[in-house]
Amino acid sequence: MVDMLRSEIGPIQAMFGESASADPNIVLPVAFAVFFIMVFVAMRITLKDKGKSEMTKEELERDRAFADRQ
């Protein structure tokens, strides 16, 4: 790894060969797209599970009675 960082060519070219490109005009939009897709998926997962942890009054009373017995 250290050899790649200290070489005369960049680390991308050292890993993928001399013809590899690390052009920011290509890399940055792809990185932003992946980031926003991951945020979108995470928001969908959290919003989908939002109401499942809430208990009804009957369930809460049953749970309290169970805890009081113990």
CNS distance restraints for C-alpha pairs under 8 A (distance, minus, plus):
assign (resid   1 and name CA) (resid   5 and name CA) 6.63 0.50 0.50
assign (resid   2 and name CA) (resid   6 and name CA) 6.19 0.50 0.50
assign (resid   3 and name CA) (resid   7 and name CA) 5.93 0.50 0.50
assign (resid   4 and name CA) (resid  10 and name CA) 7.34 0.50 0.50
assign (resid   4 and name CA) (resid  11 and name CA) 5.27 0.50 0.50
assign (resid   4 and name CA) (resid  14 and name CA) 5.74 0.50 0.50
assign (resid   4 and name CA) (resid  15 and name CA) 7.47 0.50 0.50
assign (resid   5 and name CA) (resid  10 and name CA) 6.99 0.50 0.50
assign (resid   5 and name CA) (resid  11 and name CA) 5.64 0.50 0.50
assign (resid   7 and name CA) (resid  11 and name CA) 7.81 0.50 0.50
assign (resid   7 and name CA) (resid  14 and name CA) 7.86 0.50 0.50
assign (resid   9 and name CA) (resid  13 and name CA) 6.29 0.50 0.50
assign (resid   9 and name CA) (resid  14 and name CA) 6.54 0.50 0.50
assign (resid  10 and name CA) (resid  14 and name CA) 6.21 0.50 0.50
assign (resid  11 and name CA) (resid  15 and name CA) 6.16 0.50 0.50
assign (resid  12 and name CA) (resid  16 and name CA) 6.02 0.50 0.50
assign (resid  12 and name CA) (resid  17 and name CA) 7.67 0.50 0.50
assign (resid  12 and name CA) (resid  20 and name CA) 6.73 0.50 0.50
assign (resid  12 and name CA) (resid  21 and name CA) 7.32 0.50 0.50
assign (resid  12 and name CA) (resid  22 and name CA) 6.51 0.50 0.50
assign (resid  13 and name CA) (resid  17 and name CA) 4.81 0.50 0.50
assign (resid  13 and name CA) (resid  18 and name CA) 5.10 0.50 0.50
assign (resid  13 and name CA) (resid  19 and name CA) 6.94 0.50 0.50
assign (resid  13 and name CA) (resid  20 and name CA) 5.32 0.50 0.50
assign (resid  13 and name CA) (resid  21 and name CA) 7.14 0.50 0.50
assign (resid  14 and name CA) (resid  18 and name CA) 7.05 0.50 0.50
assign (resid  16 and name CA) (resid  20 and name CA) 5.82 0.50 0.50
assign (resid  22 and name CA) (resid  26 and name CA) 7.58 0.50 0.50
assign (resid  22 and name CA) (resid  27 and name CA) 6.65 0.50 0.50
assign (resid  23 and name CA) (resid  27 and name CA) 6.21 0.50 0.50
assign (resid  24 and name CA) (resid  28 and name CA) 5.50 0.50 0.50
assign (resid  25 and name CA) (resid  29 and name CA) 6.96 0.50 0.50
assign (resid  26 and name CA) (resid  30 and name CA) 6.60 0.50 0.50
assign (resid  27 and name CA) (resid  31 and name CA) 6.12 0.50 0.50
assign (resid  28 and name CA) (resid  32 and name CA) 6.10 0.50 0.50
assign (resid  29 and name CA) (resid  33 and name CA) 6.03 0.50 0.50
assign (resid  30 and name CA) (resid  34 and name CA) 6.22 0.50 0.50
assign (resid  31 and name CA) (resid  35 and name CA) 6.15 0.50 0.50
assign (resid  32 and name CA) (resid  36 and name CA) 6.16 0.50 0.50
assign (resid  33 and name CA) (resid  37 and name CA) 6.14 0.50 0.50
assign (resid  34 and name CA) (resid  38 and name CA) 6.20 0.50 0.50
assign (resid  35 and name CA) (resid  39 and name CA) 6.29 0.50 0.50
assign (resid  36 and name CA) (resid  40 and name CA) 6.04 0.50 0.50
assign (resid  37 and name CA) (resid  41 and name CA) 6.20 0.50 0.50
assign (resid  38 and name CA) (resid  42 and name CA) 6.12 0.50 0.50
assign (resid  39 and name CA) (resid  43 and name CA) 6.13 0.50 0.50
assign (resid  40 and name CA) (resid  44 and name CA) 6.27 0.50 0.50
assign (resid  41 and name CA) (resid  45 and name CA) 6.26 0.50 0.50
assign (resid  42 and name CA) (resid  46 and name CA) 6.24 0.50 0.50
assign (resid  43 and name CA) (resid  47 and name CA) 6.03 0.50 0.50
assign (resid  44 and name CA) (resid  48 and name CA) 5.96 0.50 0.50
assign (resid  45 and name CA) (resid  49 and name CA) 6.48 0.50 0.50
assign (resid  46 and name CA) (resid  50 and name CA) 6.14 0.50 0.50
assign (resid  49 and name CA) (resid  53 and name CA) 7.71 0.50 0.50
assign (resid  55 and name CA) (resid  59 and name CA) 5.89 0.50 0.50
assign (resid  55 and name CA) (resid  60 and name CA) 6.06 0.50 0.50
assign (resid  56 and name CA) (resid  60 and name CA) 6.17 0.50 0.50
assign (resid  57 and name CA) (resid  61 and name CA) 6.15 0.50 0.50
assign (resid  58 and name CA) (resid  62 and name CA) 6.16 0.50 0.50
assign (resid  59 and name CA) (resid  63 and name CA) 6.06 0.50 0.50
assign (resid  60 and name CA) (resid  64 and name CA) 6.13 0.50 0.50
assign (resid  61 and name CA) (resid  65 and name CA) 6.09 0.50 0.50
assign (resid  62 and name CA) (resid  66 and name CA) 6.12 0.50 0.50
assign (resid  63 and name CA) (resid  67 and name CA) 6.19 0.50 0.50
assign (resid  64 and name CA) (resid  68 and name CA) 6.06 0.50 0.50
assign (resid  65 and name CA) (resid  69 and name CA) 6.25 0.50 0.50
assign (resid  66 and name CA) (resid  70 and name CA) 6.64 0.50 0.50
